[in-house]
Amino acid sequence: MTIGIHAEADLLAQRTGVEEYLYHLLKQFTSLAKEKQQQIILYYRTNRALDFLESDIFSKKELKWPMVWTQIRLAFECLIYPPDILFVPAQIPPFFSNVKTVITVHGLEFLRYPAKYPLFKRKYLYWGTKIACKRAAAIIAVSESTKKDLMHYLDVPENKITVIYHGFSGSSNDIAVKSIFEWPYFIYIGRVETKKNIDGLIKSFTLFKAKTGYAHKLVLAGKRGFGFEKISSIVAKSEYKDDIIFTGYVDEKTKFDLLKHAAALVFPSWYEGFGFPILEAQSTGTAVITSDVSSMGEVSGDGAILINPESYQEISAAMALVVDNLEFKRGLIDKGFLNLKRFSWEKCARETFNVLINA
């Protein structure tokens, strides 16, 4: 059996959620494919060397094409030389091909919160995901929350969906002993955009500062996303604008250094299909404050303070709690460490591989 994989995301130098997901799956697939005697073809537009991809179970096809790569170049390849199954880890497969597909759906926030997306992207994601789900031989959802959304918003039959949690490989082994910054801070990790409720986080932080007078700053670590101009405007108007720090994209080591020394990760997103930063923070022994909606409570387990993302008062009160009550904070951190035991990339990859070979 030949398994084709849309691998463009894995070969990006700056990996975020979907890219991290595929990167870790492929590392595990190296041994699984040998064990089950399967051949894997990786389709990508731009080559980037990764040691584990040199295994003889991987065939790599660099398909040069300037634009609309999935729907034109990859579709043509699958039409002429179809694999037995095509795995698409980012939910939108090539439509102009009859190849059998398995897709992973990471979330339907574009349906839950449509105003947070540009119109064209929202329409593309809606119709693309709807058609993809209808045509797919099997669908992987990354949480029970995402599965429920697929059934509710897109009428996907329950028996077509398999829930497979992401894994977690642990934090960096060489985390800096001393903080990068000389002052205490809260941190947000992820794309800096309005659908992540960054505007609400900034307003909550402003309330925290006004009520407590503490020296803490707010560090926003991640790429700029949709609505960044609005976020910048809110910061510019804040009396605490000098206490709000944008770092831009940070590499893996820096990310874990920042998490380790933060007072807490504050992650009040409107919606997450999964929520990697929650587990990353728990792995460094950092308290987590996150939303009580979609998958965030499901992923964080008992190791987080769950807040209403609409309530600045709740968010700011949670920030004050982890600073003022160290005994409570230590208990939260211990529960976070226990929660991590539920997530394994080996388990995620094995379950995913079984879906692929049985689709």
Beta strands, then each sheet from edge to edge (+ up, - down):
strand 1: 2-6
strand 2: 39-44
strand 3: 58-62
strand 4: 85-88
strand 5: 101-105
strand 6: 138-141
strand 7: 161-163
strand 8: 185-189
strand 9: 217-221
strand 10: 244-248
strand 11: 265-267
strand 12: 288-291
strand 13: 305-307
sheet 1: 3+ 2+ 1+ 4+ 5+ 6+ 7+
sheet 2: 8+ 9+ 10+
sheet 3: 11+ 12+ 13+
end
